[in-house]
């Protein structure tokens, strides 16, 4: 099984075992809960893969990092829990993938992990058009998975 799907299984299991994971917590408490989840996932992923693929700085001199990068698969993974909201990191994450590819990194796929509603939101006309444009311009395919 490819690494990003293994990572999704790890994240999905962690989400299912995290009390109140799907609850909306609001600013502050929600940010803290997200940070805890992301940190624990990074630890579990490093143990699982035997290497650290998280917080990869593949965007040159920018201060941007991708959540996960699997160079052998050409896959960037963004843990985008708020993807279902109108204002999310969707476009910024696409920019990160474009920058990385422009700098010579192998980027064939950008994968988002989201809370329920992320897949549906990314099927709406605006985000669908952006995904189609990204694929046409750079060959990068976007996939979205909901917990």
C-alpha positions, -999 to +999 in steps of 0.1 A: +000+000+000+013+035-009+026+056+020-001+083+019-028+057+023-010+041+052-008+076+067-045+081+062-052+048+080-030+060+109-047+094+110-082+079+107-075+055+135-061+083+157-092+105+149-116+077+157-098+071+191-097+108+200-127+118+221-146+147+206-124+148+175-153+158+152-167+184+176-163+220+167-143+236+194-137+272+182-106+293+182-080+287+209-093+253+221-097+241+186-062+252+176-048+234+206-067+202+198-055+203+162-019+209+172-021+179+196-036+157+169-009+167+143+019+162+168+007+127+178+001+118+142+037+128+133+050+106+161+029+076+151+039+081+114+076+083+122+073+051+142+054+034+114+076+045+085+109+045+104+116+080+090+102+115+095+083+126+065+064+154+083+069+192+081+091+190+050+106+223+038+104+218+001+092+253-008+126+270-012+133+302+007+097+307+018+087+299+054+063+273+040+064+236+048+042+208+037+026+185+063+041+154+047+061+147+017+068+112+003+095+119-023+096+083-037+059+086-045+058+123-054+030+129-029+024+158-006-002+153+022-019+182+040-038+175+071-065+201+064-091+195+091-110+227+083-112+220+046-150+219+047-151+256+057-153+284+031-120+298+043-093+271+045-057+265+036-068+249+003-053+275-021-022+280+000-015+243+000-019+242-038+006+271-040+031+251-018+028+221-042+034+243-072+064+260-056+079+226-047+074+212-082+089+244-097+119+239-075+124+204-090+108+182-063+088+153-076+051+163-070+025+142-088-002+143-062-015+166-035-036+148-009-058+164+017-071+147+049-101+165+062-129+162+087-163+152+072-174+177+045-140+182+030-147+159+000-180+176-007-166+211-004-139+203-029-164+190-054-181+224-055-175+245-087-148+268-074-125+242-059-132+218-087-121+244-112-089+250-092-081+213-090-087+210-128-065+240-135-037+226-113-038+193-131-038+209-165-010+233-157+013+211-137+001+175-139-006+175-101-037+155-092-056+165-060-073+139-039-094+145-008-102+120+020-126+126+049-122+110+083 
